[in-house]
């Protein structure tokens, strides 16, 4: 079995097909971006049972890989000579630009409206006392919203994969998978929430030189409680969606991740606002409440660790899945510092409503592309294996954006979604009378420039990062998406703040709109 995994003694055809199967394993699907893997699972899902992946579909897939190896191209001649009528797992190699756009459009809009709702919430709560007097809460916003991509979408990915390959068919397997995964995300949420509060305290203290122990404990309690409760609520929603999808014959990969993306920002931001406001009220009269909240959630950690270690899949993530999540949290916190320093100035209060939107759109699009490239690479073998598909050098922009291969085609489709998508979201915000900024032509031009530049940089970095990680034996699905979504937060917040400063300098100063 180990020899087969390493490709020892296998023919080229067997290596390719085993690599294709490897991309479907639960280990590969540990972090975000599962929507593209629907190409692998969809045929089995449409027939209502993962057991029908055998026999005919496998033999047809082997014949197709033979044709690809012999012709060295994206030929589908094997379809013509095949007498097998079984369903064939669609390969990303056959996708057209239209089919890519059609599949991405609905999840993109669904997740985008979720970020619009989160922006409307942030626009309201930025005027609350806790946000005015403990401005470091703004630093927590991108870091905690980023947990959606690093934890909830990861959970959706693992459970969708387990459901598709038949690991949740019996009640015993189902219960074991649910308990292990829920315990795992509670461990990750508690630890990352605690570290995010420390980062917020440090970033808030360094520029001002002012430190308040009461505010520091308030940040810790708010962050840990928000991360824990948000992960619990979203995790339960994800489990319900995935089990329900299986019962009615829908592929969970197609619906779970967009729902996690659309609900994650709104639920997390609403919880952070409500919890921090409640704890701030208790700060004066009952100062012992905040330390008790921190101690309670941290004391539960050993229990979740014990439960998570009992499941082999979650045990592996428990030991090895920390580096990308923690570094991504630190990168997002830098974006939070920019948000804190910009929104705290009354002249730039209008930025708050747009920050979750621009960050969410950029992160969702680059997660799709990173997942697509990773799926494409897994069809050629395992991470670390030398392959023409995985160049080790930095790709040229022309190859990334203008070549004829399927990944370049998807880059162009995703990039073209930016302007129409943001126009829809801006119109929605305007029609709901949100924000403090009139949607003038000059504002829309600056906003679109920032959004396009953000996505352009992210898509290029994704092309380089996924191939770079692959060449060094790291599975990009486990590492690339947290980094890329965190960079999206940093770039989106930074470019948006720069746009608002330039607009202020040239005289676009209608900050009273929406008051």
QUIGI-V710339 format. One record per residue. N is the residue number from 0. RES is the residue in one small letter. PSI is psi in whole degrees, -180 to 180 (* if undefined). NEAR is the number of other C-alpha atoms within 12 Angstrom. D_FIRST is the distance of its C-alpha to the first C-alpha in whole Angstrom. Layout:
BEGIN
((N/RES/PSI/NEAR/D_FIRST) (N/RES/PSI/NEAR/D_FIRST))
END
This chain:
BEGIN
((0/x/-42/10/0) (1/x/-40/9/4) (2/x/-41/11/5) (3/x/-39/20/5) (4/x/-37/24/6) (5/x/-8/20/9) (6/x/15/24/10) (7/x/128/15/10) (8/x/16/14/11) (9/x/148/19/12) (10/x/161/16/15) (11/x/-40/22/17) (12/x/-43/26/17) (13/x/-37/30/13) (14/x/-44/29/13) (15/x/-45/35/16) (16/x/-37/36/15) (17/x/-34/31/11) (18/x/-37/32/14) (19/x/-43/35/16) (20/x/-35/32/14) (21/x/-31/32/13) (22/x/-11/39/17) (23/x/-1/39/17) (24/x/157/34/15) (25/x/-34/34/17) (26/x/-34/29/16) (27/x/-28/37/18) (28/x/40/42/21) (29/x/-31/46/22) (30/x/116/46/25) (31/x/-179/53/28) (32/x/41/53/28) (33/x/-11/53/26) (34/x/-29/45/29) (35/x/-21/43/28) (36/x/0/46/24) (37/x/-23/39/26) (38/x/-30/33/26) (39/x/-37/41/22) (40/x/-14/42/23) (41/x/-39/33/27) (42/x/-45/31/26) (43/x/-39/33/25) (44/x/-37/34/27) (45/x/-28/28/30) (46/x/0/23/29) (47/x/3/24/29) (48/x/133/26/26) (49/x/-14/30/22) (50/x/-20/22/21) (51/x/14/24/23) (52/x/-11/30/20) (53/x/-170/21/19) (54/x/-106/16/20) (55/x/-46/22/23) (56/x/-40/30/22) (57/x/-45/28/19) (58/x/-39/26/20) (59/x/-41/30/23) (60/x/-39/36/21) (61/x/-43/31/19) (62/x/-39/29/23) (63/x/-40/36/24) (64/x/-35/37/22) (65/x/-45/27/23) (66/x/-40/25/26) (67/x/-42/27/26) (68/x/-40/24/24) (69/x/-40/17/27) (70/x/-19/14/30) (71/x/27/13/29) (72/x/-175/16/30) (73/x/40/22/30) (74/x/148/20/31) (75/x/31/26/31) (76/x/-25/19/32) (77/x/-24/24/29) (78/x/-34/25/31) (79/x/-34/14/34) (80/x/-6/13/32) (81/x/138/21/30) (82/x/4/14/31) (83/x/129/19/29) (84/x/6/15/31) (85/x/161/22/28) (86/x/141/27/27) (87/x/128/34/25) (88/x/119/36/24) (89/x/137/25/27) (90/x/142/31/26) (91/x/-19/31/27) (92/x/-22/32/28) (93/x/-1/23/31) (94/x/143/24/33) (95/x/165/21/36) (96/x/-39/27/38) (97/x/-44/18/40) (98/x/-37/20/37) (99/x/-49/34/36) (100/x/-40/27/39) (101/x/-40/18/39) (102/x/-33/26/36) (103/x/-28/39/37) (104/x/-50/28/40) (105/x/-50/22/40) (106/x/-36/33/38) (107/x/-47/41/40) (108/x/-40/33/43) (109/x/-48/29/42) (110/x/-36/40/41) (111/x/-41/46/44) (112/x/-29/37/46) (113/x/-41/38/44) (114/x/-33/48/45) (115/x/-45/45/49) (116/x/-41/37/49) (117/x/-39/43/48) (118/x/-39/43/50) (119/x/-39/37/53) (120/x/-47/34/52) (121/x/-35/42/52) (122/x/-34/37/55) (123/x/-48/28/57) (124/x/-15/32/56) (125/x/-18/40/56) (126/x/-1/25/60) (127/x/155/24/59) (128/x/-40/20/61) (129/x/-33/29/57) (130/x/-25/34/56) (131/x/-42/23/60) (132/x/-19/22/60) (133/x/72/37/56) (134/x/-15/37/55) (135/x/-15/49/52) (136/x/-32/53/51) (137/x/-33/52/50) (138/x/-31/45/48) (139/x/-24/53/46) (140/x/-57/56/46) (141/x/-36/57/43) (142/x/-44/55/41) (143/x/-34/60/41) (144/x/-30/58/41) (145/x/-21/56/38) (146/x/-27/57/36) (147/x/-47/58/36) (148/x/-33/58/33) (149/x/-25/50/31) (150/x/-59/54/31) (151/x/-43/52/32) (152/x/-29/48/30) (153/x/-44/49/27) (154/x/-46/52/28) (155/x/-40/51/28) (156/x/-50/47/25) (157/x/-45/47/23) (158/x/-37/52/25) (159/x/-43/51/25) (160/x/-46/43/21) (161/x/-40/39/21) (162/x/-41/42/23) (163/x/-30/44/22) (164/x/11/31/19) (165/x/19/27/20) (166/x/6/26/20) (167/x/28/27/24) (168/x/-34/22/25) (169/x/152/14/26) (170/x/-37/13/29) (171/x/-47/12/27) (172/x/-41/18/24) (173/x/-48/24/26) (174/x/-42/19/28) (175/x/-42/26/25) (176/x/-42/38/24) (177/x/-49/38/28) (178/x/-45/31/29) (179/x/-45/34/26) (180/x/-38/46/27) (181/x/-42/42/30) (182/x/-40/37/30) (183/x/-47/44/28) (184/x/-24/50/31) (185/x/-39/44/34) (186/x/-51/41/32) (187/x/-42/45/32) (188/x/-43/47/35) (189/x/-47/43/37) (190/x/-47/38/36) (191/x/-38/44/36) (192/x/-42/47/40) (193/x/-46/39/41) (194/x/-35/32/40) (195/x/-38/49/42) (196/x/-37/41/45) (197/x/-44/33/45) (198/x/-40/38/45) (199/x/-40/46/47) (200/x/-45/37/50) (201/x/-48/28/49) (202/x/-30/34/50) (203/x/-30/34/53) (204/x/-38/22/54) (205/x/-50/14/54) (206/x/-37/16/56) (207/x/-25/14/59) (208/x/14/11/59) (209/x/131/16/59) (210/x/131/19/57) (211/x/120/18/58) (212/x/-35/19/56) (213/x/-43/24/57) (214/x/-36/36/55) (215/x/-44/34/52) (216/x/-36/35/51) (217/x/-45/47/52) (218/x/-42/48/49) (219/x/-48/43/47) (220/x/-44/44/48) (221/x/-44/50/48) (222/x/-48/52/44) (223/x/-44/48/42) (224/x/-42/43/44) (225/x/-48/50/44) (226/x/-43/52/40) (227/x/-52/45/39) (228/x/-41/32/41) (229/x/-43/41/40) (230/x/-37/47/36) (231/x/-48/34/37) (232/x/-50/25/39) (233/x/-36/41/37) (234/x/-43/43/34) (235/x/-39/27/36) (236/x/-44/28/37) (237/x/-43/41/33) (238/x/-44/39/32) (239/x/-43/24/35) (240/x/-44/31/34) (241/x/-44/37/31) (242/x/-43/33/31) (243/x/-39/19/34) (244/x/-42/25/33) (245/x/-38/34/30) (246/x/-33/19/33) (247/x/7/16/35) (248/x/23/25/32) (249/x/141/29/32) (250/x/117/41/29) (251/x/-31/43/29) (252/x/-29/45/28) (253/x/-20/36/31) (254/x/-28/38/34) (255/x/-47/46/32) (256/x/-45/51/32) (257/x/-37/44/36) (258/x/-40/39/37) (259/x/-41/53/35) (260/x/-40/50/37) (261/x/-37/38/40) (262/x/-26/36/41) (263/x/-51/47/39) (264/x/-47/48/42) (265/x/-49/35/45) (266/x/-45/40/44) (267/x/-46/50/43) (268/x/-40/44/46) (269/x/-42/32/48) (270/x/-45/35/47) (271/x/-44/45/48) (272/x/-49/37/51) (273/x/-44/27/52) (274/x/-46/34/51) (275/x/-37/43/52) (276/x/-45/30/55) (277/x/-42/24/56) (278/x/-31/37/55) (279/x/-38/34/57) (280/x/-38/21/60) (281/x/-9/21/59) (282/x/-39/25/59) (283/x/-51/15/63) (284/x/-36/11/64) (285/x/75/16/61) (286/x/-15/20/59) (287/x/-13/19/57) (288/x/-46/24/55) (289/x/-48/35/52) (290/x/-35/28/51) (291/x/-40/21/51) (292/x/-45/31/48) (293/x/-50/32/46) (294/x/-38/20/46) (295/x/-50/19/45) (296/x/-35/31/42) (297/x/-34/31/41) (298/x/-23/18/41) (299/x/-12/23/39) (300/x/-49/26/36) (301/x/-37/19/35) (302/x/-48/20/35) (303/x/-36/31/32) (304/x/-44/30/30) (305/x/-44/20/30) (306/x/-43/27/29) (307/x/-31/31/26) (308/x/-16/26/24) (309/x/-19/22/24) (310/x/125/26/21) (311/x/-41/19/18) (312/x/-48/32/18) (313/x/-28/39/22) (314/x/-40/25/21) (315/x/-44/22/19) (316/x/-35/36/22) (317/x/-35/32/25) (318/x/-35/17/24) (319/x/-4/20/23) (320/x/21/33/25) (321/x/-38/28/28) (322/x/-53/21/29) (323/x/-36/35/29) (324/x/-43/43/31) (325/x/-43/33/34) (326/x/-39/30/35) (327/x/-38/39/35) (328/x/-41/47/37) (329/x/-41/39/39) (330/x/-44/35/40) (331/x/-33/47/41) (332/x/-32/45/43) (333/x/-42/36/45) (334/x/-37/42/45) (335/x/-35/47/47) (336/x/-42/38/49) (337/x/-44/39/51) (338/x/-44/49/51) (339/x/-49/38/53) (340/x/-26/31/55) (341/x/-51/31/56) (342/x/-27/38/56) (343/x/-22/29/58) (344/x/120/23/61) (345/x/-25/22/63) (346/x/-20/26/63) (347/x/26/38/60) (348/x/-24/38/59) (349/x/-13/44/58) (350/x/-25/46/55) (351/x/-43/49/53) (352/x/-26/39/53) (353/x/-17/51/51) (354/x/-51/52/49) (355/x/-30/50/46) (356/x/-52/50/46) (357/x/-36/50/46) (358/x/-43/53/43) (359/x/-43/54/41) (360/x/-47/47/42) (361/x/-44/47/40) (362/x/-41/51/37) (363/x/-42/53/36) (364/x/-43/51/37) (365/x/-29/49/35) (366/x/-40/51/32) (367/x/-47/47/32) (368/x/-42/50/32) (369/x/-41/49/29) (370/x/-38/46/27) (371/x/-47/46/27) (372/x/-42/47/27) (373/x/-42/51/23) (374/x/-43/44/22) (375/x/-43/41/23) (376/x/-37/42/22) (377/x/-20/44/18) (378/x/-12/36/19) (379/x/-5/34/19) (380/x/-148/38/15) (381/x/158/39/14) (382/x/136/35/17) (383/x/-20/25/19) (384/x/139/29/18) (385/x/135/20/21) (386/x/145/22/22) (387/x/-22/16/26) (388/x/-15/30/25) (389/x/74/33/25) (390/x/140/24/29) (391/x/-18/23/29) (392/x/162/16/33) (393/x/126/20/35) (394/x/152/25/35) (395/x/150/17/39) (396/x/-34/19/40) (397/x/-42/16/41) (398/x/-36/22/38) (399/x/-42/31/37) (400/x/-22/28/40) (401/x/7/20/41) (402/x/176/17/38) (403/x/-3/18/37) (404/x/168/25/33) (405/x/-33/31/32) (406/x/-37/39/32) (407/x/-37/33/35) (408/x/-42/31/37) (409/x/-33/40/35) (410/x/-46/42/37) (411/x/-40/33/40) (412/x/-47/33/40) (413/x/-39/40/39) (414/x/-37/38/42) (415/x/-17/26/44) (416/x/-16/34/44) (417/x/-54/40/45) (418/x/-54/26/49) (419/x/-37/23/49) (420/x/-48/35/47) (421/x/-35/36/49) (422/x/-42/26/52) (423/x/-43/22/51) (424/x/-39/39/50) (425/x/-42/37/54) (426/x/-39/22/56) (427/x/-46/27/54) (428/x/-43/34/55) (429/x/-42/25/58) (430/x/-24/16/59) (431/x/9/17/58) (432/x/41/20/61) (433/x/159/33/58) (434/x/180/38/58) (435/x/22/33/61) (436/x/129/35/61) (437/x/136/26/63) (438/x/71/31/61) (439/x/165/17/63) (440/x/-43/14/62) (441/x/-36/21/62) (442/x/-45/29/59) (443/x/-39/30/57) (444/x/-48/20/57) (445/x/-42/26/56) (446/x/-47/39/53) (447/x/-37/33/52) (448/x/-45/23/52) (449/x/-44/34/50) (450/x/-43/44/47) (451/x/-41/35/47) (452/x/-41/26/46) (453/x/-51/36/44) (454/x/-37/44/42) (455/x/-49/33/42) (456/x/-43/31/41) (457/x/-43/42/38) (458/x/-37/45/37) (459/x/-44/33/37) (460/x/-38/33/36) (461/x/-43/46/33) (462/x/-43/46/32) (463/x/-47/31/32) (464/x/-43/37/30) (465/x/-45/48/27) (466/x/-38/42/27) (467/x/-46/30/28) (468/x/-41/33/25) (469/x/-45/38/22) (470/x/-21/29/23) (471/x/15/20/23) (472/x/10/24/19) (473/x/136/27/21) (474/x/116/39/20) (475/x/-29/46/23) (476/x/-27/51/23) (477/x/-21/43/23) (478/x/-35/43/26) (479/x/-42/47/28) (480/x/-43/52/30) (481/x/-42/49/31) (482/x/-45/40/33) (483/x/-41/53/34) (484/x/-35/52/36) (485/x/-41/44/37) (486/x/-35/42/39) (487/x/-42/50/40) (488/x/-46/51/42) (489/x/-48/41/43) (490/x/-44/39/44) (491/x/-48/45/45) (492/x/-43/46/48) (493/x/-47/34/49) (494/x/-36/35/50) (495/x/-42/43/51) (496/x/-42/39/53) (497/x/-41/24/55) (498/x/-44/33/56) (499/x/-36/39/58) (500/x/-42/27/59) (501/x/-43/20/60) (502/x/-38/29/62) (503/x/-42/25/64) (504/x/-34/13/65) (505/x/2/13/66) (506/x/7/14/68) (507/x/89/27/66) (508/x/36/25/66) (509/x/65/23/66) (510/x/-7/25/65) (511/x/-7/17/67) (512/x/131/20/65) (513/x/-10/22/64) (514/x/*/16/66))
END
